[in-house]
Amino acid sequence: MDNAPLADLMVVSPKRKEMFLVDVKGLYRRNPWLVKRKDSRANLFFVLAYVPTSEPNQFFVMAQAQADKFIDDELRRFEATRQLSSNRD
């Protein structure tokens, strides 16, 4: 992998006394979320923050497994679209 940090935040649960990691991705206008696949960790979560200037803020929280599934789904959709367009040529 690259030299990027594993996550933006390291958090400790006050009840369970366990550490977990949070990677935050932010957008201020409607664009695709750019989330890179990371090595699998049970304690990694993503927060997608949509913070536009003229609308209410929205936050989406997901575990790494769910983010990985979204990445896989989008890659499959992209590949299917690409194959359809190449079959038309």
VOTIPA-109941 format. One record per residue (C-alpha): x, z, y; residue number from 0. Coordinates in nm, 4 decimals. Each point is the difference from the previous one (the first is absolute). Layout:
BEGIN
@X: X | Z: Z | Y: Y | i: NUM
...
// end
This chain:
BEGIN
@X: 0.0000 | Z: 0.0000 | Y: 0.0000 | i: 0
@X: 0.0986 | Z: -0.0126 | Y: 0.3664 | i: 1
@X: 0.1296 | Z: 0.2762 | Y: 0.2264 | i: 2
@X: -0.3429 | Z: 0.0896 | Y: 0.1390 | i: 3
@X: -0.1118 | Z: 0.3613 | Y: -0.0339 | i: 4
@X: -0.2192 | Z: 0.0806 | Y: -0.2964 | i: 5
@X: -0.2800 | Z: 0.1308 | Y: 0.2219 | i: 6
@X: -0.0780 | Z: 0.0989 | Y: 0.3572 | i: 7
@X: -0.1044 | Z: 0.3582 | Y: -0.0753 | i: 8
@X: 0.0883 | Z: 0.2664 | Y: -0.2556 | i: 9
@X: -0.2885 | Z: 0.2441 | Y: -0.0321 | i: 10
@X: -0.0404 | Z: 0.3250 | Y: -0.1932 | i: 11
@X: -0.3415 | Z: 0.1031 | Y: -0.1279 | i: 12
@X: -0.0643 | Z: 0.3573 | Y: 0.1194 | i: 13
@X: -0.2061 | Z: 0.0846 | Y: -0.3104 | i: 14
@X: 0.1918 | Z: -0.1713 | Y: -0.2786 | i: 15
@X: 0.3439 | Z: 0.0311 | Y: 0.1616 | i: 16
@X: 0.0763 | Z: -0.3576 | Y: -0.1054 | i: 17
@X: 0.1665 | Z: -0.2630 | Y: 0.2128 | i: 18
@X: -0.1449 | Z: -0.3460 | Y: 0.0438 | i: 19
@X: 0.1010 | Z: -0.3025 | Y: 0.2035 | i: 20
@X: -0.2069 | Z: -0.1940 | Y: 0.2529 | i: 21
@X: 0.0789 | Z: -0.3513 | Y: 0.1181 | i: 22
@X: -0.1921 | Z: -0.0938 | Y: 0.3160 | i: 23
@X: -0.0777 | Z: -0.3588 | Y: 0.1025 | i: 24
@X: -0.1628 | Z: -0.0612 | Y: 0.3359 | i: 25
@X: -0.1807 | Z: -0.2880 | Y: 0.1672 | i: 26
@X: -0.1584 | Z: -0.0268 | Y: 0.3439 | i: 27
@X: -0.1739 | Z: -0.3336 | Y: -0.0649 | i: 28
@X: -0.1501 | Z: -0.1602 | Y: -0.3092 | i: 29
@X: 0.2854 | Z: -0.1385 | Y: -0.2073 | i: 30
@X: 0.1003 | Z: 0.0237 | Y: -0.3653 | i: 31
@X: 0.1566 | Z: 0.3283 | Y: -0.1055 | i: 32
@X: 0.3633 | Z: -0.0630 | Y: -0.0924 | i: 33
@X: 0.0692 | Z: 0.2442 | Y: -0.2816 | i: 34
@X: 0.3045 | Z: -0.0478 | Y: -0.2204 | i: 35
@X: 0.0015 | Z: 0.1028 | Y: -0.3627 | i: 36
@X: 0.2082 | Z: 0.3130 | Y: -0.0596 | i: 37
@X: 0.1411 | Z: 0.1631 | Y: -0.3097 | i: 38
@X: -0.2812 | Z: 0.1827 | Y: -0.1770 | i: 39
@X: -0.0463 | Z: 0.3659 | Y: 0.0985 | i: 40
@X: -0.2861 | Z: 0.2311 | Y: -0.0886 | i: 41
@X: 0.0255 | Z: 0.1760 | Y: 0.3348 | i: 42
@X: -0.0027 | Z: -0.2959 | Y: 0.2418 | i: 43
@X: -0.3013 | Z: -0.0712 | Y: 0.2201 | i: 44
@X: -0.0690 | Z: -0.2593 | Y: 0.2679 | i: 45
@X: -0.1899 | Z: 0.0450 | Y: 0.3248 | i: 46
@X: -0.1102 | Z: -0.3230 | Y: 0.1661 | i: 47
@X: -0.0804 | Z: 0.0732 | Y: 0.3635 | i: 48
@X: -0.2021 | Z: -0.2484 | Y: 0.2027 | i: 49
@X: 0.0240 | Z: 0.1108 | Y: 0.3642 | i: 50
@X: -0.1502 | Z: -0.2678 | Y: 0.2264 | i: 51
@X: -0.0230 | Z: 0.0461 | Y: 0.3749 | i: 52
@X: -0.3756 | Z: -0.0642 | Y: 0.0296 | i: 53
@X: -0.1450 | Z: 0.1261 | Y: -0.3311 | i: 54
@X: 0.0028 | Z: 0.3306 | Y: -0.1871 | i: 55
@X: 0.3087 | Z: 0.0697 | Y: -0.2098 | i: 56
@X: -0.0282 | Z: -0.0398 | Y: -0.3773 | i: 57
@X: 0.2201 | Z: 0.1512 | Y: -0.2695 | i: 58
@X: 0.0203 | Z: -0.1004 | Y: -0.3660 | i: 59
@X: 0.1781 | Z: 0.2256 | Y: -0.2487 | i: 60
@X: 0.1008 | Z: -0.1083 | Y: -0.3483 | i: 61
@X: 0.2303 | Z: 0.0947 | Y: -0.2823 | i: 62
@X: 0.2884 | Z: -0.2289 | Y: -0.0875 | i: 63
@X: -0.1787 | Z: -0.1257 | Y: -0.3131 | i: 64
@X: -0.2911 | Z: -0.1235 | Y: 0.2109 | i: 65
@X: 0.2352 | Z: -0.1665 | Y: 0.2506 | i: 66
@X: 0.1841 | Z: -0.1708 | Y: -0.2872 | i: 67
@X: -0.3325 | Z: -0.1279 | Y: -0.1353 | i: 68
@X: -0.0908 | Z: -0.1455 | Y: 0.3408 | i: 69
@X: 0.3423 | Z: -0.1700 | Y: 0.0172 | i: 70
@X: -0.0455 | Z: -0.1455 | Y: -0.3500 | i: 71
@X: -0.3544 | Z: -0.1184 | Y: 0.0805 | i: 72
@X: 0.1156 | Z: -0.1747 | Y: 0.3187 | i: 73
@X: 0.2964 | Z: -0.1637 | Y: -0.1763 | i: 74
@X: -0.2344 | Z: -0.1327 | Y: -0.2715 | i: 75
@X: -0.2442 | Z: -0.1265 | Y: 0.2648 | i: 76
@X: 0.2840 | Z: -0.1681 | Y: 0.1897 | i: 77
@X: 0.1336 | Z: -0.1636 | Y: -0.3179 | i: 78
@X: -0.3473 | Z: -0.1269 | Y: -0.0980 | i: 79
@X: -0.0515 | Z: -0.1458 | Y: 0.3489 | i: 80
@X: 0.3423 | Z: -0.1631 | Y: -0.0110 | i: 81
@X: -0.0707 | Z: -0.1544 | Y: -0.3412 | i: 82
@X: -0.3357 | Z: -0.1346 | Y: 0.1209 | i: 83
@X: 0.1605 | Z: -0.1645 | Y: 0.3015 | i: 84
@X: 0.2835 | Z: -0.1512 | Y: -0.2077 | i: 85
@X: -0.2532 | Z: -0.1416 | Y: -0.2490 | i: 86
@X: -0.1710 | Z: -0.1837 | Y: 0.2857 | i: 87
@X: 0.3211 | Z: -0.1821 | Y: 0.0920 | i: 88
// end
